[in-house]
Amino acid sequence: MLKKLALRTLLPLLIQCAFHLPVHAADAAVSAEAQDTARYALATYPEAMIGSLAKMVSFNTVADPAVPFESNPQHADFKRYLQQEAQRLGFDFHDYGHVVVIGMGTGSERVGVITHGDVQPVDPTKWARSPFELDRTSEPGKLLGRGTEDDKGPIATALYAMKAIQDKQVLLRKRVELYVYMAEESDWEPLKQFLKTHTPPDINITIDAEYPVVTAEKGYGSIKLSLPADTALPTGDAPVLSSLTGGFFGSQIPEDARATIGHATAELEAQIRARAQQQQGMRYTFERQGTSLTVKALGVSAHSSKPENGVNAISMLADALNVQPWTGTQAADMLSFLNQLVGTGLYGEKFGQIAYRDAFMGPMTVAPTVLKQHNGELELNINLRRPQGKTAYALRQQVLDAFNGWKAQRHVAAELQVQIGEPWLQTSAPQIPTLLKVFSHYTGITNPQPVAIGGGTNSRLFPNAVSFGPAMPHTVYTGHSEHEFITEKQLLLNLQMYTAVLIELAK
């Protein structure tokens, strides 16, 4: 018993040392009560929290276009588990359909914690184990699984931060409400409708982005290029680009792309191989069947708001094939568009005049994400993330000018659809100093400042909302990738910070 008590007493200190965090007892910036409760959470709930995360990951909460949300058993089972977990931990639970609210306390003033329980599509063949099974062994120290970082890990962390506060009987003046939205990755309309009749808290934090505090988000935009079906394929023995496809879903930097070339000579293959070898971070395979050559490109998937974290297989394959003029097919026209207007850069440098940047939000990013055949047409989807500094009208016109110039030069009956979203900037949230001081205390990073991100969160829909984690700054965000994880170290750090922040905001 004495040994167990000694280990229980030393555990918080040992974990503090592992994080290189300050171990002195007093810190004027963060209250002693918040620090004490965070230490208690860290000593008491790591395994329970990870167990809860494992259960959440087991539900495949990807939106299914063929199954309405109300009829989707995975979504229903996930919400049922949340209800059981909330009630077991001693919280109230309210199911509003697409939104569930888990509450602690009874104050008339409220603090909101905004999360989502749905996840992005996933390719199981790219995972060591099922992406819907929490994997703690394939890469020691990492918790791998779809949703571990985006956003089921944060949900589990918030629940056990609330549980620690309740255990310690911390006197809070404000009620804490955990919002879990079930369609953040696919459709924001149900949440907008919910907020028309539901009054949200006056102070909110979204735990769906990164630290230290996110006060600006780029606007989401998309470009869709459609090329009509081929009416006549080239004849003769000259090489012909017969197909070009790639990507998985619209907000993921594509990891896979492939092209098929008819009448491919050995000399042409050698030229493509030589150009491909000059690229960094790409792997290629070449398969021959008679005179037909299939080229498969493997890059690195990433969240499309952070294209610098991935290697875009569509862009890179297009570049590798740029060893001769290609004509006569949809794929040839698409290759021309990719190489002339998109290229292998990230910021739209080749796309006419659309490239620009903002001093705070950074540059606009331009990423082809999905290239597929659809009803005979060849369609390319390009994801844009744009900062403030240019109107939607001006940007749209610049996109169309560049497209029309290419179209006239190429003499192709192509069509373009453009959608331009608005950037978002939060300038008045009163909780920002509190979030920054907690982050500084638990990381040792001095003078942290608010940041901007390329992604879009539900912060935009809630009053006085900013994002607070779960990812550390200057690290690769793995949500939306085929290698999603959160480290155990980060999960425990988040548990401390969320516990302390909720006390500081609600006391």
C-alpha positions as CSV (number, residue, x, y, z in Angstrom):
1,M,0.0,0.0,0.0
2,L,2.8,2.4,0.9
3,K,4.5,1.7,-2.4
4,K,1.3,2.4,-4.3
5,L,0.8,5.7,-2.4
6,A,4.3,6.7,-3.1
7,L,4.0,6.0,-6.8
8,R,0.6,7.8,-6.9
9,T,2.3,10.9,-5.3
10,L,5.3,10.8,-7.6
11,L,3.4,10.1,-10.8
12,P,2.5,13.8,-11.5
13,L,6.1,14.9,-10.9
14,L,7.5,12.2,-13.1
15,I,5.2,13.1,-15.9
16,Q,5.9,16.8,-15.4
17,C,9.6,16.0,-15.8
18,A,8.9,14.0,-19.0
19,F,7.2,17.1,-20.5
20,H,10.0,19.4,-19.3
21,L,7.4,21.4,-17.5
22,P,7.9,23.7,-14.5
23,V,7.6,21.8,-11.2
24,H,7.5,24.7,-8.7
25,A,4.3,24.8,-6.6
26,A,3.4,28.4,-7.2
27,D,2.6,30.2,-10.4
28,A,0.7,33.5,-10.1
29,A,-0.7,33.2,-13.7
30,V,-2.6,29.9,-13.1
31,S,-4.5,29.5,-9.9
32,A,-3.4,26.9,-7.3
33,E,-6.8,25.2,-7.5
34,A,-6.5,24.8,-11.3
35,Q,-3.0,23.4,-11.0
36,D,-3.9,21.0,-8.2
37,T,-6.9,19.7,-10.2
38,A,-4.9,19.3,-13.3
39,R,-2.3,17.3,-11.4
40,Y,-5.1,15.1,-10.0
41,A,-6.5,14.5,-13.5
42,L,-3.0,13.5,-14.7
43,A,-2.5,11.1,-11.8
44,T,-6.0,9.6,-11.9
45,Y,-7.4,9.4,-15.4
46,P,-4.9,8.6,-18.2
47,E,-6.0,5.0,-18.8
48,A,-9.7,5.7,-18.4
49,M,-9.4,8.5,-20.9
50,I,-7.5,6.3,-23.4
51,G,-10.1,3.6,-22.9
52,S,-12.9,6.0,-23.6
53,L,-11.0,7.2,-26.7
54,A,-10.6,3.5,-27.9
55,K,-14.3,3.0,-27.6
56,M,-15.1,6.2,-29.6
57,V,-12.6,5.3,-32.3
58,S,-14.4,1.9,-32.8
59,F,-17.5,3.7,-34.2
60,N,-17.2,4.4,-37.9
61,T,-18.8,7.8,-37.9
62,V,-17.9,8.7,-41.5
63,A,-20.9,10.3,-43.2
64,D,-22.5,7.9,-45.6
65,P,-24.3,9.6,-48.6
66,A,-26.5,6.6,-49.0
67,V,-27.7,6.5,-45.4
68,P,-29.5,9.5,-43.8
69,F,-27.9,10.6,-40.5
70,E,-31.0,9.6,-38.5
71,S,-30.8,6.1,-39.9
72,N,-27.0,5.6,-39.6
73,P,-26.4,2.9,-36.9
74,Q,-22.8,3.9,-36.3
75,H,-23.8,7.5,-35.5
76,A,-26.6,6.3,-33.3
77,D,-24.3,3.9,-31.4
78,F,-21.7,6.6,-31.0
79,K,-24.2,9.0,-29.4
80,R,-25.5,6.2,-27.3
81,Y,-22.0,5.5,-26.0
82,L,-21.6,9.2,-25.2
83,Q,-24.8,9.2,-23.3
84,Q,-23.7,6.2,-21.2
85,E,-20.3,7.7,-20.6
86,A,-21.6,11.1,-19.6
87,Q,-24.1,9.6,-17.2
88,R,-21.6,7.2,-15.7
89,L,-19.3,10.2,-15.1
90,G,-22.1,12.2,-13.5
91,F,-23.0,14.7,-16.2
92,D,-26.3,15.6,-17.8
93,F,-26.9,14.7,-21.4
94,H,-29.1,16.2,-24.0
95,D,-29.6,14.8,-27.5
96,Y,-30.7,17.3,-30.2
97,G,-30.2,15.1,-33.2
98,H,-27.0,16.3,-35.0
99,V,-25.9,17.9,-31.7
100,V,-25.5,16.4,-28.3
101,V,-24.7,18.5,-25.2
102,I,-23.0,17.1,-22.1
103,G,-23.3,19.5,-19.1
104,M,-21.7,19.9,-15.7
105,G,-23.0,22.4,-13.2
106,T,-26.0,24.6,-12.9
107,G,-24.8,28.2,-13.3
108,S,-26.8,30.6,-15.4
109,E,-23.6,31.7,-17.2
110,R,-22.0,29.0,-19.3
111,V,-18.7,28.0,-20.9
112,G,-18.9,26.0,-24.1
113,V,-16.4,23.4,-25.4
114,I,-17.0,22.7,-29.1
115,T,-16.1,19.4,-30.7
116,H,-17.3,17.0,-33.3
117,G,-17.9,13.2,-33.4
118,D,-17.8,12.5,-37.1
119,V,-14.7,11.7,-39.0
120,Q,-13.3,11.8,-42.5
121,P,-13.2,8.9,-44.9
122,V,-10.4,6.4,-44.5
123,D,-8.6,3.8,-46.6
124,P,-8.2,0.8,-44.4
125,T,-5.5,-0.8,-46.6
126,K,-3.1,1.9,-45.7
127,W,-3.2,1.2,-41.9
128,A,-1.2,-1.4,-39.9
129,R,-4.4,-2.3,-38.1
130,S,-8.0,-1.2,-38.6
131,P,-8.4,2.6,-38.5
132,F,-11.4,2.0,-36.3
133,E,-9.4,0.1,-33.6
134,L,-7.2,2.2,-31.4
135,D,-3.6,1.0,-32.1
136,R,-1.2,1.5,-29.2
137,T,1.5,-1.0,-30.3
138,S,2.4,-0.5,-33.9
139,E,4.2,2.8,-33.1
140,P,4.9,2.9,-29.3
141,G,4.0,6.2,-27.8
142,K,1.4,6.9,-30.5
143,L,-2.4,6.4,-30.4
144,L,-3.3,5.6,-34.0
145,G,-6.8,5.5,-35.3
146,R,-9.3,7.6,-37.3
147,G,-10.4,10.5,-35.0
148,T,-7.6,10.2,-32.4
149,E,-6.6,13.8,-33.2
150,D,-9.7,15.0,-35.1
151,D,-11.8,15.0,-32.9
152,K,-12.5,12.0,-30.7
153,G,-9.3,12.5,-28.7
154,P,-10.3,16.0,-27.7
155,I,-13.8,14.7,-26.7
156,A,-12.3,12.1,-24.4
157,T,-9.9,14.7,-23.0
158,A,-12.7,17.2,-22.3
159,L,-14.8,14.6,-20.6
160,Y,-12.1,13.5,-18.1
161,A,-11.0,17.1,-17.5
162,M,-14.6,17.7,-16.4
163,K,-14.6,14.6,-14.4
164,A,-11.5,15.7,-12.5
165,I,-13.1,19.0,-11.7
166,Q,-16.2,17.3,-10.4
167,D,-14.2,14.9,-8.3
168,K,-12.3,17.7,-6.6
169,Q,-15.6,19.6,-6.0
170,V,-14.2,22.7,-7.5
171,L,-16.7,25.5,-6.9
172,L,-17.6,26.9,-10.4
173,R,-19.8,29.9,-10.9
174,K,-20.5,29.0,-14.5
175,R,-21.9,25.8,-16.1
176,V,-19.6,23.9,-18.5
177,E,-21.2,22.4,-21.7
178,L,-19.5,20.1,-24.1
179,Y,-21.0,20.3,-27.5
180,V,-20.5,17.3,-29.9
181,Y,-21.6,18.0,-33.4
182,M,-22.0,15.0,-35.7
183,A,-21.6,16.4,-39.2
184,E,-18.7,18.9,-39.0
185,E,-16.7,17.1,-41.7
186,S,-19.6,17.0,-44.2
187,D,-22.4,19.5,-43.6
188,W,-22.6,22.5,-41.4
189,E,-26.2,23.3,-42.2
190,P,-27.8,21.2,-39.3
191,L,-25.6,23.0,-36.8
192,K,-26.6,26.4,-38.2
193,Q,-30.3,25.4,-37.9
194,F,-29.7,24.2,-34.4
195,L,-28.2,27.5,-33.3
196,K,-31.3,29.4,-34.6
197,T,-33.3,27.9,-31.8
198,H,-30.6,27.1,-29.2
199,T,-28.8,29.9,-27.3
200,P,-25.1,28.9,-27.0
201,P,-22.8,30.0,-24.2
202,D,-21.3,33.4,-24.3
203,I,-17.8,32.1,-24.0
204,N,-16.6,29.1,-26.2
205,I,-13.5,27.3,-27.0
206,T,-13.2,24.9,-29.9
207,I,-10.7,22.0,-29.4
208,D,-10.4,21.1,-33.1
209,A,-7.3,22.9,-34.3
210,E,-4.0,23.8,-32.6
211,Y,-2.4,25.8,-29.9
212,P,-1.7,28.3,-28.5
213,V,-5.0,30.1,-29.5
214,V,-6.5,30.3,-33.0
215,T,-8.1,33.6,-33.8
216,A,-8.2,33.5,-37.6
217,E,-9.1,30.9,-40.2
218,K,-8.7,31.1,-43.9
219,G,-11.7,30.9,-46.2
220,Y,-12.5,27.6,-47.7
221,G,-12.8,27.6,-51.5
222,S,-13.1,25.1,-54.4
223,I,-12.5,24.9,-58.1
224,K,-14.0,22.1,-60.1
225,L,-12.8,21.6,-63.7
226,S,-14.9,19.3,-65.9
227,L,-13.8,18.0,-69.3
228,P,-16.4,16.4,-71.6
229,A,-16.3,12.8,-72.7
230,D,-14.0,11.9,-75.5
231,T,-15.8,11.7,-78.9
232,A,-12.9,10.1,-80.7
233,L,-9.7,8.7,-79.5
234,P,-6.4,9.2,-81.3
235,T,-5.4,6.6,-83.9
236,G,-2.0,5.4,-84.9
237,D,1.0,4.1,-82.9
238,A,2.0,7.4,-81.1
239,P,1.9,7.3,-77.3
240,V,-1.5,8.3,-75.9
241,L,-2.4,9.3,-72.3
242,S,-5.6,7.3,-71.9
243,S,-6.3,7.9,-68.2
244,L,-5.3,10.1,-65.3
245,T,-6.9,9.8,-61.9
246,G,-6.0,10.3,-58.2
247,G,-7.1,11.3,-54.7
248,F,-9.6,10.1,-52.2
249,F,-11.7,13.0,-50.8
250,G,-11.8,16.8,-51.1
251,S,-10.0,17.9,-47.9
252,Q,-7.1,15.5,-48.1
253,I,-3.8,16.0,-49.9
254,P,-3.9,13.0,-52.3
255,E,-1.5,10.2,-51.6
256,D,-2.3,8.2,-54.7
257,A,-2.5,8.9,-58.4
258,R,-2.2,6.8,-61.5
259,A,-1.9,7.2,-65.3
260,T,-2.2,4.8,-68.2
261,I,-0.3,5.3,-71.4
262,G,-1.0,3.4,-74.6
263,H,1.7,2.7,-77.1
264,A,4.3,3.6,-74.5
265,T,7.8,3.2,-75.9
266,A,10.8,2.2,-73.7
267,E,12.3,5.6,-74.4
268,L,9.2,7.4,-73.1
269,E,9.2,5.2,-70.0
270,A,12.8,6.1,-69.3
271,Q,12.1,9.8,-69.7
272,I,9.2,9.6,-67.2
273,R,11.3,7.6,-64.8
274,A,14.2,10.1,-65.0
275,R,11.9,13.1,-64.3
276,A,10.1,11.3,-61.5
277,Q,13.4,10.5,-59.8
278,Q,14.1,14.2,-59.4
279,Q,11.1,14.6,-57.1
280,Q,11.4,14.5,-53.3
281,G,9.1,12.3,-51.2
282,M,7.5,10.4,-54.1
283,R,7.5,6.7,-54.9
284,Y,6.5,5.3,-58.3
285,T,5.7,1.9,-59.8
286,F,5.7,1.1,-63.5
287,E,3.6,-1.8,-64.8
288,R,3.5,-3.0,-68.4
289,Q,0.9,-5.0,-70.2
290,G,1.8,-5.3,-73.8
291,T,2.3,-1.8,-75.1
292,S,0.3,-0.2,-72.3
293,L,2.1,1.4,-69.4
294,T,0.5,2.2,-66.0
295,V,2.3,4.6,-63.8
296,K,1.3,4.6,-60.1
297,A,2.4,7.5,-57.9
298,L,2.5,7.4,-54.1
299,G,2.9,10.6,-52.1
300,V,2.0,11.5,-48.5
301,S,-1.6,12.4,-47.4
302,A,-2.3,15.4,-45.2
303,H,-5.0,17.8,-44.3
304,S,-5.7,20.0,-47.3
305,S,-5.4,23.1,-45.1
306,K,-1.7,22.2,-44.6
307,P,-0.5,21.0,-48.0
308,E,3.1,21.6,-46.8
309,N,2.7,18.5,-44.6
310,G,2.0,16.2,-47.5
311,V,3.3,15.3,-50.9
312,N,0.6,15.7,-53.6
313,A,0.5,12.7,-55.8
314,I,-1.7,14.3,-58.5
315,S,0.6,17.3,-58.9
316,M,3.7,15.2,-58.9
317,L,2.5,12.6,-61.3
318,A,1.4,15.4,-63.7
319,D,4.9,16.8,-63.5
320,A,6.5,13.4,-64.0
321,L,4.5,13.0,-67.2
322,N,5.5,16.4,-68.5
323,V,8.2,15.0,-70.8
324,Q,6.4,15.6,-74.2
325,P,3.2,17.3,-75.5
326,W,0.1,15.2,-74.9
327,T,-3.1,15.6,-77.0
328,G,-6.2,14.0,-78.1
329,T,-7.8,12.8,-74.8
330,Q,-9.5,14.1,-71.7
331,A,-6.4,13.0,-69.7
332,A,-4.1,14.9,-72.0
333,D,-6.2,18.1,-71.6
334,M,-6.3,17.6,-67.8
335,L,-2.5,17.1,-67.7
336,S,-2.1,20.4,-69.6
337,F,-4.3,22.2,-67.1
338,L,-2.4,20.8,-64.1
339,N,1.0,21.5,-65.4
340,Q,0.3,25.0,-66.8
341,L,-1.9,26.4,-64.0
342,V,-1.3,24.3,-60.9
343,G,2.2,22.9,-61.1
344,T,3.9,21.4,-58.0
345,G,3.8,24.5,-55.9
346,L,1.4,25.1,-53.0
347,Y,0.4,28.7,-53.4
348,G,-1.2,29.2,-56.9
349,E,2.0,30.8,-58.3
350,K,1.2,29.6,-61.8
351,F,-2.5,30.2,-61.7
352,G,-2.7,33.6,-63.3
353,Q,-2.8,36.3,-60.7
354,I,-4.5,34.5,-57.9
355,A,-1.5,34.1,-55.5
356,Y,-1.4,36.4,-52.5
357,R,-0.7,36.4,-48.8
358,D,-1.7,38.2,-45.6
359,A,0.8,39.1,-42.9
360,F,-1.1,37.3,-40.2
361,M,-3.1,34.6,-42.0
362,G,-0.3,33.7,-44.4
363,P,-0.5,32.7,-48.1
364,M,-3.4,31.3,-50.0
365,T,-2.9,27.6,-50.7
366,V,-4.0,25.8,-53.9
367,A,-4.2,22.0,-53.8
368,P,-5.7,19.5,-56.3
369,T,-7.3,16.8,-54.2
370,V,-9.5,14.6,-56.3
371,L,-9.3,13.7,-60.0
372,K,-11.9,11.1,-61.2
373,Q,-14.2,10.0,-64.0
374,H,-17.8,10.9,-63.4
375,N,-20.6,10.3,-65.9
376,G,-18.2,10.2,-68.7
377,E,-16.5,13.5,-67.8
378,L,-13.1,13.9,-66.2
379,E,-13.4,16.1,-63.1
380,L,-10.7,17.7,-61.1
381,N,-11.4,19.2,-57.6
382,I,-9.0,21.9,-56.3
383,N,-9.1,23.0,-52.7
384,L,-8.4,26.6,-51.9
385,R,-7.7,28.1,-48.5
386,R,-7.6,31.9,-48.8
387,P,-6.6,34.6,-46.3
388,Q,-8.0,38.1,-45.9
389,G,-6.7,40.8,-48.3
390,K,-8.6,40.1,-51.5
391,T,-12.3,40.2,-52.2
392,A,-14.1,37.0,-53.2
393,Y,-15.2,38.7,-56.4
394,A,-11.7,39.7,-57.4
395,L,-10.3,36.2,-56.6
396,R,-13.1,34.5,-58.6
397,Q,-12.5,36.8,-61.5
398,Q,-8.7,36.0,-61.5
399,V,-9.4,32.3,-61.4
400,L,-11.8,32.6,-64.4
401,D,-9.3,34.8,-66.3
402,A,-6.5,32.2,-65.9
403,F,-8.9,29.4,-66.8
404,N,-10.3,31.2,-69.9
405,G,-6.8,31.9,-71.1
406,W,-5.8,28.3,-70.8
407,K,-9.1,27.2,-72.4
408,A,-8.6,29.4,-75.4
409,Q,-5.0,28.3,-75.9
410,R,-5.9,24.6,-75.5
411,H,-9.2,24.8,-77.6
412,V,-11.1,22.5,-75.3
413,A,-14.8,22.6,-74.2
414,A,-14.0,22.7,-70.5
415,E,-16.2,24.0,-67.8
416,L,-15.2,25.5,-64.5
417,Q,-17.2,26.0,-61.2
418,V,-15.7,28.3,-58.5
419,Q,-16.8,28.7,-54.9
420,I,-15.0,31.2,-52.7
421,G,-15.6,31.2,-48.9
422,E,-14.8,34.1,-46.6
423,P,-11.9,34.2,-44.1
424,W,-12.8,34.5,-40.4
425,L,-11.2,36.6,-37.8
426,Q,-11.9,36.8,-34.0
427,T,-10.7,40.0,-32.4
428,S,-12.7,40.3,-29.2
429,A,-12.9,37.0,-27.3
430,P,-12.3,37.9,-23.6
431,Q,-10.9,34.4,-22.8
432,I,-7.8,34.7,-25.0
433,P,-5.4,36.0,-22.2
434,T,-6.5,33.1,-20.0
435,L,-5.9,30.5,-22.7
436,L,-2.5,32.0,-23.4
437,K,-1.4,32.0,-19.8
438,V,-2.5,28.3,-19.3
439,F,-0.6,27.3,-22.4
440,S,2.5,29.1,-21.4
441,H,2.4,27.6,-17.9
442,Y,2.1,24.0,-19.1
443,T,4.5,24.2,-22.0
444,G,7.1,26.6,-20.8
445,I,6.7,28.6,-24.0
446,T,7.0,32.3,-23.0
447,N,4.9,35.0,-24.6
448,P,2.8,32.9,-26.8
449,Q,0.7,34.7,-29.4
450,P,-2.6,33.9,-31.3
451,V,-2.2,32.2,-34.6
452,A,-4.1,31.7,-37.8
453,I,-4.8,28.4,-39.5
454,G,-5.9,27.2,-43.0
455,G,-8.6,25.0,-41.7
456,G,-12.2,25.9,-40.8
457,T,-13.7,25.0,-37.4
458,N,-17.1,25.6,-35.9
459,S,-15.6,28.5,-34.0
460,R,-17.2,30.6,-36.7
461,L,-20.7,29.7,-35.6
462,F,-20.4,30.3,-31.8
463,P,-20.1,33.6,-30.0
464,N,-16.6,34.6,-28.7
465,A,-15.2,31.3,-29.9
466,V,-11.5,30.6,-30.5
467,S,-9.6,27.3,-30.9
468,F,-7.4,25.8,-28.2
469,G,-5.6,22.7,-29.3
470,P,-5.3,19.8,-29.5
471,A,-2.2,20.0,-31.8
472,M,1.0,21.8,-30.8
473,P,2.3,24.6,-33.0
474,H,4.9,23.7,-35.6
475,T,4.0,20.0,-35.6
476,V,2.4,17.9,-38.4
477,Y,-1.4,17.8,-38.0
478,T,-2.4,14.2,-38.8
479,G,-6.2,14.6,-39.0
480,H,-7.6,13.7,-42.5
481,S,-4.4,11.8,-43.3
482,E,-3.9,8.0,-43.6
483,H,-1.6,8.1,-40.6
484,E,-3.8,9.8,-38.0
485,F,-2.6,9.7,-34.4
486,I,-2.1,11.6,-31.2
487,T,0.8,10.8,-29.0
488,E,0.1,9.7,-25.4
489,K,2.4,12.5,-24.3
490,Q,0.3,15.1,-26.1
491,L,-3.0,13.6,-24.8
492,L,-1.8,13.9,-21.2
493,L,-0.6,17.4,-21.8
494,N,-4.0,18.3,-23.2
495,L,-5.7,16.8,-20.2
496,Q,-3.8,19.1,-17.9
497,M,-4.4,22.2,-20.0
498,Y,-8.1,21.6,-20.5
499,T,-8.7,20.9,-16.9
500,A,-6.9,24.1,-15.9
501,V,-8.6,26.2,-18.6
502,L,-12.1,25.1,-17.7
503,I,-11.5,26.0,-14.1
504,E,-10.1,29.4,-14.9
505,L,-12.9,30.2,-17.3
506,A,-15.8,28.9,-15.2
507,K,-14.8,29.8,-11.6
